[in-house]
Amino acid sequence: MNRAPFLFLGIFLALALSFVGLVLTNQISYGAFLTHVDEGEGKAFPLQAPGLAAQGKLVYQDLGCVSCHTQQVRREGFGSDIGEKSRGWGERQSVARDYLRESRVLLGSQRIGPDLRNFAARKNADGTEHTASALYAYLYHPQAVVKTSNMPAYKYLFKTQPIIGQGSAKALKLPAAAGHEVVPTARAEALVAYLLSLKDTYAYPETKNVYTAPAAAKTQPAKESHK
Amino acid sequence: MATDSHNPKHKSDCALAPSCDASVIDASLRAPLTVLITSALIWLLVAGTLSVVAAWQLHTPSFFNNCEYVTYGRIQPAQSSVFIYGWGFNAAFAVSLWLMARLSRGALPGCGVLLLGTVFWNVGVTVGVGGILAGFSTSLASLEMPGFATPLLWVAYALIAAWSFVVFRAGRSQQLFASQWYLFVALLAFPWIYAIAQIMLVFVPVRGTVQSVIQAWFAGNLFLLWFASIALAAIYYFLPKLLKKPVSSYYLASTGFWWLVVFGSWAGITRLIGGPVPAWVQTFGAAATFMLLVPLVIFVLNFLGSLAGNGALLKDSYPLRFITFGVFALLLVLLAWVFGAVHGFAAITQFTYFTAAEAQLGYYGFFTMVIFGALYAIVPRVFATAWANDALIGVHFVASAIGVTLVVGSLAIGGINQGLQLADASIAFTSVTSATLPYLFSASVGCVLIAIGQLAFAINFFWTLANASACCVSSVKQLLSAQPEATR
């Protein structure tokens, strides 16, 4: 313990072990990990995000949405993300393959707001699907839509412009100044396109036979039928 | 490492033995420590202000939300970066350099390159934080600074950290004390983990959730191998020094050290428990985290064993009070890590404010409080003058101790409550959010107290600095060029 070279060597070996064991091993084992080609559908899953959604992801990053929203659905029995008597945040748990095409993986670490991994596939409380216009209204003034929401408003993603002709189809239904309307900027449109692209509904082979806690075993057949 | 006759018989006495050239060493460090501590304190005040804003936004979302530069999603990562890279690193550089110089008995041969490195570092942090506020955040926890700022940090780190090795080589002490083990592991680990994280996440992103593994690996190691190691080095140095007795059960310290380095470097990935990463990664992480119980027990024996029966000394010594607070926070934070590796516990606390409480306890309750204690002991020696105002030290301690306890306590209790409610799907998400508000409000009050303490510390430091420079040097230039003859 009192010879500097031995100390340095020991520290080097300990760090190397952790680096090789955790970082390199995973990097190598993920190397053989491919997209899943579904011959029936003629597509490789996960699908590449459409261009506007990819731009929207950059807006999501730039505004720091990851500070409050996770993007990972945990397995049945771990928390209450999915399964019986759950929040129904997804149809299945998130698996590594879901993130294969993402150049930046934003799992997140805080659920100050709800999980967004499967946002577009979820329904509103009244059974309707999420729409772009409802999302614009929510982003513009969250508390006007959900009174107890603690999301900050993103008014700067919208602009007020004079109404020309019939006005914009995307205009928010707000009492704006006479002759003016509030419309989303390109960033808001991209962000909303991204949110509406968040959908992990495809069932990979590895998501079909997942371990389920014994207590919840009877829900297994119901899960299978999701496909 | 020339052989000399300075070797004390017992390792733990190394820190106690009066060194004949201590004043020369301190004088050689005056200029770099002035710059490092000044930068650290300015960043600390910025971080304190930002944390009050961010904490307030959590329970009052309309606070500062008319402009994208101050939205919570940018203030929070900016605060974290300012705190970690602005305050944490500058302060850690200052404390590690002084500890290494004193323990190795080596004076700093010159400080031009070191000061250049400090300037680079601070420019890098400024550019990085500006980048986050302008919308270039990477969205990677504790690595939010954009790719155009971080290479500069890496260069600056090399220019600064190298001097710890220079003073070690220049020194004449042959013994390696526990503090030095921890300093070496911190100084050697950071460039490695930081380069890997930057290259594999930002510059050449790897595939899929390997990114999440690397991110968790980096964040865990940044805390345990960098921040905790620097603070442990300070505890191992100052605890025996302030108590005027050797570390209890010192023979166990090396076991604790290796256990922490070998298993701690795997423990960070525990936060991925239940996530979309291979199951073996989660299992290894949990197993490595349980291994942290061994260093935890050794720290109890070393630190609490030393403190036992010396409670009376706490009254007179502010450095000792800060460091004792930090020791308890360290034990609690290691315990929180271990609990976080238990599946049932993780299922509840994961993604809640409990994890924020854990981070605050580790970064503020432990690291920052220990560094405050260390600085209260270091500054009078380096500047050869007493602290300008004792009342301000008292304000700093009381405000920090109450503030940290309030923030950590309310976030931990609020977080567990939030986790239990989240797990019960019959409670609407918005009700869960509303139930956290009182806890978030008391955490904000804690953040304000913490900021008051920081202000008291900064005022006292600059006041002391003014006193010191008034009697010793007449200009900044003279201060920066002051190098004692003996060190050349």
Interface residues (C-beta under 8 A of the other chain):
Chain A: M1 N2 R3 A4 L7 F8 G10 I11 F12 A14 L15 L17 S18 F19 G21 L22 V23 N26 Q27 S29 Y30 G31 F33 Y60 Q61 D62 L63 G64 C65 V66 S67 C68 T70 Q72 R74 R75 F78 G79 S80 K85 S86 R87 G88 Q93 S94 V95 A96 R97 D98 Y99 L100 E102 S103 R104 V105 L106 L107 G108 S109 Q110 R111 I112 P114 P142 Q143 V146 T148 S149 N150 M151 P152 A153 Y154 K155 Y156
Chain B: M1 K11 Q57 L58 H59 P61 S62 N65 N66 C67 E68 T71 Y72 G73 R74 Q76 P77 G135 F136 S137 T138 S139 L140 A141 F168 Q174 Q175 L176 W181 F184 V185 L188 A189 W192 I193 I196 M200 L201 P205 V206 R207 G208 T209 V210 Q211 S212 V213 I214 W217 N221 L225 S254 W258 V261 V262 S265 W266 I269 R271 L272 G274 G275 P276 V277 P278 V281 F284 H343 A347 I348 Q350 F351 T352 Y353 T355 A356 L422 A423 D424 A425 S426 F429 T430 S431 T433 S434 L437
